[in-house]
């Protein structure tokens, strides 16, 4: 027999039918027919999950969820209702419900929700150990326990022992600069400068001067000579972030610099030798950029000697809570607030969310949560509404006009879902979608693609 479940529904037949069906699946289930009876049973018995209807007399299901949250916080509530309304879903989750199902819910759907609830019980126990785990490892701030992160860390340690050019790839917000700094800090150049430059943030006409330097009078406002970043590195590391944004003519000059290990300042006839390791990073698919003739093929092969692919946060689900606790503790210390942990309900939302903005989005989310938090732990009410909506929205079967979305939005969500299944591999995703890779890239470049809500 499994752990104990209590069904609450004023419709006796409905409650007993579901009870008997779950018993046939080896669950330990009882049924009662009012919220008051439910609260009484919880006082005299031991239950881990309550499955409740919403529309009941005297005390409805949402009010019952609030009572459970106050008096029996260890019990998880799964809400069933005949009204598939998004407002009801959000209200129930805000009241403390763990999950939300629309009637008529199949026994399979209820069983799946119960299985997730029991997994969540285990999650509650893990939350107690987060503080001891949310500490930076040997590689500063590379926090987590997932296999995806372990592979990345292993690659960092291996390439740090060499002096070869490294290309770091990954979506925006995954921590590519953190990886570059880790490589530098573990290398023999650790005591020398680490100089980072965002190629997308420097105007094209100034980028050459920033990288290679200039002589006095080389252009307007060049009132004195200055060394570029390659020379300033003085034996350290130069990190070229967003290298795919570098203008095409600058790519030619950078290729020569990497080949000759010399720079020619703007306006000078002389070359200056430099000693610096070069690490580049991009959030684009450089092979595709080469195919589209936006990035030089010879430069691509020059910088792609060793490549580290930084995994997106959705591929590191085991790391979400550890990172969240780390950001929480850092934010609490910075703001001098006595916030120590994360409620189990909030933790479940964090784990279930898709994190299109990756670690950067999670960091911003926890910074907001600390600012909003009024208790000793972060609750659902402290999290952005988009996390709640992504959990509760029943987008494939809207029950009202307010829940409907456009076909374009549905397409965006489905594409993001397929990309998630193929762990970001755009070639495989395009094949599964029945479109060519160029069409997939065109859809991904649409302004609202990243802002669209992920499919759960």
FENBELGI-V666848 format. One record per backbone hydrogen bond with DSSP energy under -0.5 kcal/mol. CO is the residue of the C=O (numbers start at 1). NH is the residue of the N-H. E is the energy in kcal/mol with one decimal. If there is no record, write none. Layout:
{{CO | NH | E} {CO | NH | E}}
This chain:
{{3 | 28 | -0.8} {4 | 48 | -2.3} {4 | 49 | -1.3} {5 | 30 | -2.1} {6 | 51 | -2.7} {7 | 32 | -2.8} {8 | 53 | -2.0} {10 | 12 | -1.0} {11 | 15 | -2.4} {12 | 16 | -2.6} {13 | 17 | -2.6} {14 | 18 | -2.1} {15 | 19 | -2.3} {16 | 20 | -2.7} {17 | 21 | -2.1} {18 | 22 | -2.3} {19 | 23 | -2.1} {20 | 24 | -1.8} {22 | 25 | -0.8} {22 | 27 | -1.9} {23 | 26 | -2.0} {26 | 2 | -1.5} {27 | 29 | -1.0} {28 | 5 | -2.6} {30 | 7 | -2.7} {32 | 9 | -1.7} {34 | 38 | -1.8} {35 | 39 | -2.4} {36 | 40 | -2.0} {37 | 41 | -2.5} {38 | 42 | -2.1} {39 | 43 | -1.3} {40 | 44 | -1.6} {41 | 45 | -2.4} {45 | 47 | -0.6} {48 | 76 | -2.5} {49 | 6 | -2.6} {50 | 52 | -0.6} {50 | 78 | -3.1} {51 | 8 | -3.2} {52 | 80 | -3.5} {54 | 56 | -1.4} {54 | 61 | -2.6} {57 | 59 | -2.8} {60 | 64 | -2.1} {61 | 65 | -2.2} {62 | 66 | -1.8} {63 | 67 | -1.9} {64 | 68 | -2.7} {65 | 69 | -2.3} {66 | 70 | -1.7} {67 | 71 | -3.3} {67 | 72 | -0.5} {68 | 72 | -2.0} {72 | 75 | -2.1} {76 | 50 | -3.0} {77 | 79 | -0.5} {77 | 98 | -3.1} {77 | 99 | -1.5} {78 | 52 | -2.4} {79 | 101 | -3.1} {80 | 54 | -1.1} {81 | 103 | -3.8} {82 | 84 | -0.7} {83 | 85 | -2.4} {85 | 89 | -1.9} {86 | 90 | -2.6} {87 | 91 | -2.6} {88 | 92 | -2.6} {89 | 93 | -2.4} {90 | 94 | -2.7} {91 | 95 | -1.8} {92 | 97 | -2.8} {93 | 96 | -1.2} {99 | 79 | -2.5} {101 | 81 | -1.4} {106 | 110 | -2.3} {107 | 111 | -2.9} {108 | 112 | -2.4} {109 | 113 | -2.2} {110 | 114 | -2.5} {111 | 115 | -2.5} {112 | 116 | -2.2} {113 | 117 | -2.0} {114 | 118 | -2.5} {115 | 119 | -2.0} {116 | 120 | -2.0} {117 | 121 | -1.7} {118 | 122 | -1.5} {119 | 123 | -1.8} {120 | 124 | -2.0} {121 | 125 | -1.2} {122 | 126 | -1.8} {123 | 127 | -2.0} {124 | 128 | -0.7} {125 | 128 | -0.8} {126 | 129 | -1.7} {127 | 130 | -1.1} {129 | 132 | -0.6} {129 | 133 | -1.0} {130 | 133 | -0.7} {130 | 134 | -2.4} {133 | 135 | -2.3} {138 | 140 | -0.7} {139 | 137 | -0.7} {139 | 142 | -2.3} {141 | 143 | -1.7} {146 | 150 | -2.2} {147 | 151 | -2.3} {148 | 152 | -1.5} {149 | 153 | -2.9} {150 | 154 | -2.5} {151 | 155 | -2.0} {152 | 156 | -2.3} {153 | 157 | -2.4} {154 | 158 | -1.8} {155 | 159 | -2.6} {156 | 160 | -1.8} {158 | 161 | -0.8} {159 | 162 | -1.5} {165 | 306 | -1.1} {166 | 168 | -0.5} {166 | 280 | -2.8} {167 | 169 | -0.5} {167 | 308 | -2.5} {168 | 282 | -2.0} {169 | 310 | -3.3} {171 | 174 | -1.5} {173 | 359 | -0.6} {173 | 360 | -1.6} {175 | 179 | -1.7} {176 | 180 | -2.2} {177 | 181 | -2.7} {178 | 182 | -2.0} {179 | 183 | -2.4} {180 | 184 | -2.2} {181 | 185 | -2.9} {182 | 186 | -1.6} {183 | 187 | -0.6} {184 | 187 | -1.0} {187 | 190 | -1.4} {189 | 192 | -2.2} {193 | 195 | -0.5} {193 | 237 | -2.6} {194 | 196 | -0.6} {195 | 239 | -3.3} {197 | 199 | -0.8} {197 | 241 | -2.3} {198 | 201 | -1.4} {198 | 202 | -0.7} {203 | 206 | -2.0} {203 | 207 | -1.3} {204 | 208 | -0.7} {206 | 210 | -2.3} {207 | 211 | -2.4} {208 | 212 | -3.0} {209 | 213 | -2.0} {210 | 229 | -2.4} {211 | 230 | -2.0} {212 | 228 | -0.6} {213 | 266 | -2.8} {214 | 226 | -2.4} {215 | 218 | -2.0} {219 | 222 | -2.3} {221 | 223 | -1.9} {222 | 217 | -3.2} {226 | 214 | -1.9} {228 | 232 | -2.5} {229 | 233 | -1.6} {231 | 234 | -1.4} {233 | 193 | -0.6} {233 | 236 | -1.3} {236 | 277 | -2.6} {237 | 195 | -3.0} {237 | 239 | -0.5} {238 | 240 | -0.6} {238 | 279 | -2.6} {239 | 197 | -2.5} {239 | 241 | -0.9} {240 | 243 | -0.6} {240 | 281 | -2.2} {241 | 199 | -2.5} {242 | 245 | -1.7} {243 | 246 | -1.6} {247 | 251 | -1.6} {248 | 252 | -1.3} {249 | 253 | -1.3} {250 | 254 | -2.7} {251 | 255 | -2.3} {252 | 256 | -1.7} {253 | 257 | -2.1} {254 | 258 | -2.5} {255 | 259 | -1.9} {256 | 260 | -3.0} {257 | 261 | -2.2} {257 | 262 | -0.5} {261 | 274 | -1.8} {263 | 265 | -0.5} {263 | 272 | -3.2} {265 | 268 | -2.1} {266 | 215 | -2.2} {272 | 263 | -2.7} {275 | 235 | -1.5} {277 | 238 | -3.2} {277 | 279 | -0.5} {278 | 166 | -1.4} {279 | 240 | -2.9} {280 | 168 | -3.0} {281 | 243 | -2.4} {282 | 170 | -1.3} {284 | 286 | -1.0} {285 | 289 | -2.1} {286 | 290 | -2.5} {287 | 291 | -2.2} {288 | 292 | -2.3} {289 | 294 | -3.0} {289 | 295 | -1.1} {290 | 293 | -1.6} {296 | 300 | -2.1} {297 | 301 | -2.1} {298 | 302 | -1.4} {299 | 303 | -2.2} {300 | 304 | -1.6} {306 | 167 | -3.1} {308 | 169 | -2.5} {308 | 310 | -0.7} {309 | 311 | -0.6} {312 | 315 | -1.5} {313 | 316 | -2.1} {316 | 319 | -2.4} {316 | 320 | -0.6} {317 | 320 | -0.8} {319 | 323 | -2.8} {320 | 324 | -2.6} {321 | 325 | -2.6} {322 | 326 | -1.9} {323 | 327 | -2.9} {324 | 328 | -2.4} {325 | 329 | -2.6} {326 | 330 | -2.2} {327 | 331 | -2.6} {328 | 332 | -2.9} {329 | 333 | -2.1} {330 | 334 | -2.1} {331 | 335 | -2.1} {332 | 336 | -0.6} {332 | 337 | -2.4} {333 | 336 | -0.5} {337 | 339 | -1.6} {338 | 340 | -0.6} {341 | 378 | -2.8} {343 | 347 | -2.5} {344 | 348 | -2.1} {345 | 349 | -1.6} {346 | 350 | -2.2} {347 | 351 | -2.3} {348 | 352 | -2.5} {349 | 353 | -1.6} {355 | 358 | -1.8} {357 | 360 | -0.6} {357 | 361 | -1.1} {358 | 361 | -0.5} {358 | 362 | -1.9} {359 | 363 | -2.7} {360 | 364 | -2.2} {361 | 365 | -2.4} {362 | 366 | -2.5} {363 | 367 | -2.1} {364 | 368 | -2.2} {365 | 369 | -2.4} {366 | 370 | -2.4} {367 | 371 | -1.7} {368 | 372 | -2.3} {369 | 373 | -1.9} {376 | 340 | -3.4} {376 | 341 | -1.3} {378 | 343 | -3.1} {379 | 382 | -1.4} {380 | 383 | -1.7} {384 | 387 | -1.4} {384 | 388 | -0.8} {385 | 389 | -2.8} {386 | 390 | -2.0} {387 | 391 | -0.9} {388 | 391 | -0.6} {388 | 392 | -2.2} {389 | 393 | -2.5} {393 | 395 | -0.7} {394 | 397 | -1.1} {395 | 398 | -0.5} {400 | 403 | -0.9} {400 | 404 | -0.5} {401 | 404 | -1.0} {406 | 410 | -2.3} {407 | 411 | -2.5} {408 | 412 | -2.2} {409 | 413 | -2.4} {410 | 414 | -2.3} {411 | 415 | -2.6} {412 | 416 | -2.3} {413 | 417 | -2.1} {413 | 455 | -0.6} {414 | 418 | -2.5} {415 | 419 | -2.6} {416 | 420 | -2.0} {417 | 421 | -2.0} {418 | 422 | -1.9} {419 | 424 | -3.3} {420 | 423 | -1.7} {422 | 425 | -2.1} {424 | 426 | -0.9} {425 | 429 | -2.2} {426 | 430 | -2.5} {427 | 431 | -1.8} {428 | 432 | -2.3} {429 | 433 | -2.1} {430 | 434 | -0.8} {430 | 435 | -2.4} {431 | 434 | -0.6} {436 | 440 | -1.8} {437 | 441 | -2.5} {438 | 442 | -2.1} {439 | 443 | -2.0} {440 | 444 | -2.3} {441 | 445 | -1.4} {443 | 446 | -1.2} {446 | 449 | -2.0} {448 | 452 | -1.2} {449 | 452 | -0.6}}
